[in-house]
Amino acid sequence: MKRYKGFATPYLIWMIVLTVVPTILMLVLSFMEIEGLVLSTARFSLSAFKKTFKREYLIAFTQSIKLAGLATIFCIIIGYPVAYIISSLKIANRFSFLLVLLLPMFTNLLLRVSTINMLLLPEGFMKNVFGISLNFSGTEAAVVLVMVVVYLPFMIFPIYTVLEKIDPSLIEASKDLGANNFQTFRQVTLPLSLKGVSSGIIMVFLPCATSFTIPYIVSKGTIKLIGNIIEEKMGLAGSHSDYPVGSLISILILVIVLGALYIISKVDAEGETLL
């Protein structure tokens, strides 16, 4: 294997250029005060720390946690039964069902979100075709709904992966001992599948909590999550631009993401539930 280590060099270089260097720059900017992008005005300051914990950002963070939490709960409620049904199918090619869930992910995220949002508009698709005026767009419920539709596959796949790998002999042993289907599910299948659920929770919750595309399109900017704050502060132009604050918030989010990955590595040491 040592002979092929050289093939990893381009990947390592790009990872340093596109990941490590920007992270270091954001960390440095977090301790600076700068006017726009004029480097000559940069000076050491802790003002970003004072600005970051202001009420507006705390509200956005709380809002992000609330909506992401609701979306994750709905993904579990919908995703677990779907994953369980697919894993229980007695057909030769169960992956065809997974492919149906995977196909929308090949389309552009902006296109998917915009299309779903059009269904929720008062004069949208539902009104023109079925005569039903929803007037649902722009609400928190609409944001949660779109998050569920977009990120549901990230809940289904880890759960399905674990369920599919459960040894059938354990199920048979449970039934041989007199347990009915519900008791077998509650005492055998559910505990063994919690590893997939935990991975799915992290894989859905984190992108939902840091999303800025979905709330921006669905709510037309009226609902601000922490991702929208970062996008606003890191804008190339505008009166709201504040690179130190945007960098500091990004670093804090990065710490949370790394912490979540650490939890996954402990819960799923073999990485079998990760996509």
C-alpha positions in Angstrom: 0.0 0.0 0.0 2.9 2.3 0.5 3.5 2.5 -3.2 0.1 4.2 -3.7 0.5 6.8 -1.1 1.6 9.3 -3.7 -1.9 9.2 -5.3 -3.2 10.9 -2.1 -0.9 13.9 -2.5 -3.3 15.9 -4.8 -6.1 15.3 -2.4 -4.0 16.4 0.5 -2.9 19.6 -1.3 -6.5 20.5 -2.2 -7.7 19.8 1.4 -5.0 22.1 2.8 -5.8 24.9 0.3 -9.6 24.6 0.5 -10.1 23.6 4.1 -7.1 24.1 6.4 -6.1 27.5 5.0 -9.6 29.1 5.1 -10.2 27.7 8.6 -6.9 29.3 9.8 -7.9 32.6 8.1 -11.3 32.5 9.9 -9.6 31.8 13.2 -7.3 34.8 12.7 -10.1 37.1 11.6 -12.0 36.2 14.7 -9.4 38.0 16.8 -9.3 41.0 14.4 -11.2 44.2 13.7 -11.2 45.1 10.1 -13.1 47.5 7.8 -14.4 45.6 4.8 -11.6 43.7 3.2 -9.0 46.5 3.6 -6.2 44.6 5.3 -4.4 47.8 6.3 -7.2 48.6 8.7 -6.9 45.2 10.5 -5.9 45.2 14.1 -6.1 42.8 17.0 -9.4 43.0 18.9 -11.8 40.9 20.8 -14.8 42.9 19.7 -16.1 40.0 17.6 -16.7 38.0 20.8 -18.8 40.8 22.2 -20.9 41.2 19.1 -21.4 37.4 18.5 -23.3 36.9 21.7 -25.8 39.7 21.1 -29.5 39.1 21.4 -30.2 38.9 17.7 -27.7 36.1 17.1 -28.8 34.2 20.1 -32.4 34.3 18.8 -31.2 33.1 15.4 -29.3 30.3 17.1 -32.3 29.3 19.2 -34.5 29.4 16.1 -32.1 27.2 14.3 -32.0 24.6 17.1 -35.8 24.6 17.3 -36.6 24.2 13.6 -33.7 21.7 13.1 -35.0 19.7 16.1 -38.5 19.6 14.7 -37.3 18.6 11.3 -35.1 15.8 12.8 -38.0 14.5 14.9 -40.3 14.3 11.8 -37.5 12.7 9.8 -37.2 10.0 12.5 -41.0 9.5 12.6 -41.2 9.1 8.8 -37.7 7.7 8.1 -37.6 4.8 10.5 -40.8 3.1 9.3 -39.7 3.6 5.6 -36.2 2.1 6.4 -37.8 -0.8 8.3 -40.3 -1.6 5.6 -37.5 -1.6 2.9 -35.2 -3.7 5.0 -38.1 -6.2 5.5 -39.0 -6.6 1.9 -38.7 -10.1 0.5 -37.6 -9.1 -3.0 -34.3 -9.6 -4.9 -33.4 -6.0 -5.4 -34.4 -3.8 -2.5 -31.9 -1.1 -3.6 -34.3 0.0 -6.4 -36.5 1.4 -3.6 -33.6 3.2 -2.1 -32.7 4.6 -5.6 -36.2 6.2 -5.8 -35.3 8.1 -2.6 -31.8 8.9 -3.8 -32.7 10.3 -7.3 -33.9 13.7 -6.0 -30.5 14.3 -4.5 -29.0 14.3 -7.9 -30.8 17.6 -8.7 -29.6 21.0 -7.6 -30.6 21.9 -4.0 -31.8 25.4 -5.1 -34.0 23.9 -7.7 -35.5 21.4 -5.3 -36.2 24.0 -2.6 -37.7 26.4 -5.1 -39.9 23.8 -6.6 -41.2 22.6 -3.2 -41.8 26.2 -2.2 -43.9 26.8 -5.4 -46.3 24.1 -4.2 -46.8 26.0 -1.0 -47.6 29.4 -2.6 -51.3 30.6 -2.6 -51.3 30.9 -6.4 -48.9 28.1 -7.0 -49.1 24.6 -8.5 -51.8 23.3 -6.1 -54.0 26.3 -6.8 -53.7 26.0 -10.6 -54.1 22.2 -10.9 -56.3 21.2 -7.9 -57.9 24.5 -7.0 -56.4 24.3 -3.4 -54.8 27.5 -2.1 -52.4 26.6 0.7 -50.9 30.0 1.7 -48.3 28.0 3.5 -45.1 29.6 2.2 -43.1 31.9 4.5 -44.0 30.2 7.7 -41.8 28.2 10.1 -43.9 25.1 9.4 -43.0 25.5 5.7 -39.3 25.8 6.5 -39.5 22.6 8.6 -41.5 20.8 5.9 -38.9 21.6 3.2 -36.1 20.6 5.5 -37.8 17.2 6.1 -38.3 16.7 2.3 -34.7 17.6 1.5 -32.9 15.8 4.3 -35.1 12.7 4.9 -32.8 10.4 2.9 -30.0 11.2 5.3 -32.2 9.7 8.0 -33.4 6.7 6.0 -30.0 5.4 4.7 -28.2 5.0 8.1 -31.1 3.3 9.7 -31.6 1.0 6.7 -27.9 0.1 6.7 -28.1 -1.0 10.4 -31.4 -2.8 10.0 -30.2 -4.7 6.9 -27.1 -5.9 8.8 -29.0 -7.3 11.8 -28.4 -11.1 12.0 -31.7 -12.8 11.1 -30.9 -15.5 13.6 -31.5 -13.0 16.5 -35.0 -12.4 15.2 -35.7 -16.1 14.9 -34.3 -16.8 18.4 -36.6 -14.1 19.9 -39.6 -15.7 18.2 -38.5 -19.2 19.3 -38.5 -17.9 22.9 -42.1 -16.9 22.6 -41.9 -13.2 21.7 -44.4 -11.8 19.3 -43.6 -9.5 16.5 -44.0 -6.3 18.6 -41.9 -7.7 21.5 -39.2 -8.8 19.0 -39.1 -5.3 17.5 -39.0 -3.6 20.9 -36.4 -5.8 22.5 -34.2 -6.8 19.6 -34.6 -4.8 16.4 -35.0 -1.3 18.0 -32.0 -1.5 20.4 -29.8 -2.8 17.6 -30.9 0.0 15.2 -30.3 2.9 17.6 -26.8 3.3 16.2 -28.3 4.1 12.8 -30.8 6.5 14.4 -28.1 8.4 16.2 -26.0 8.8 13.0 -29.2 9.9 11.2 -30.0 12.5 13.8 -26.5 14.1 13.5 -26.6 13.9 9.7 -30.0 15.6 9.6 -29.8 18.0 12.5 -26.5 19.6 11.6 -27.3 20.6 8.0 -30.8 21.8 9.1 -29.4 23.9 11.9 -26.8 25.6 9.7 -28.9 25.9 6.5 -29.4 29.3 5.0 -30.7 28.4 1.5 -34.0 26.8 2.7 -35.1 29.6 5.2 -34.0 32.3 2.7 -36.0 30.9 -0.2 -39.1 29.6 1.7 -39.5 32.6 4.1 -38.1 35.2 1.7 -35.7 36.4 4.4 -38.2 36.9 7.2 -36.9 33.9 9.1 -33.2 34.1 10.0 -31.3 31.1 11.1 -27.7 31.0 12.1 -26.6 30.1 8.6 -28.3 33.3 7.3 -26.4 35.3 9.8 -23.1 33.9 8.6 -24.0 34.4 5.0 -25.0 38.0 5.8 -21.8 38.8 7.7 -19.5 37.2 5.2 -21.1 39.0 2.2 -18.7 40.7 -0.1 -20.6 43.9 0.1 -23.3 45.5 2.2 -23.6 47.4 5.4 -24.2 44.2 7.4 -20.8 42.7 6.4 -18.7 41.9 9.4 -16.0 39.3 8.6 -14.7 38.8 12.2 -18.2 38.1 13.5 -19.0 35.8 10.6 -15.7 34.0 11.0 -16.2 33.5 14.8 -19.7 32.1 14.3 -18.4 29.8 11.6 -15.6 28.6 13.9 -18.1 27.9 16.7 -20.3 25.9 14.2 -17.2 24.0 13.1 -16.4 23.1 16.6 -20.0 21.7 17.0 -19.6 19.7 13.7 -16.3 18.2 14.8 -17.9 17.3 18.2 -20.7 15.6 16.3 -18.3 13.7 14.2 -16.4 12.6 17.3 -19.7 11.3 18.8 -20.3 9.4 15.6 -16.8 7.9 15.8 -17.6 6.7 19.3 -21.1 5.4 18.6 -20.2 3.9 15.2 -16.5 3.0 15.4 -16.6 1.0 12.1 -18.3 3.8 10.2 -20.9 1.4 8.8 -23.9 3.8 9.1 -22.1 6.7 7.4 -23.1 7.4 3.8 
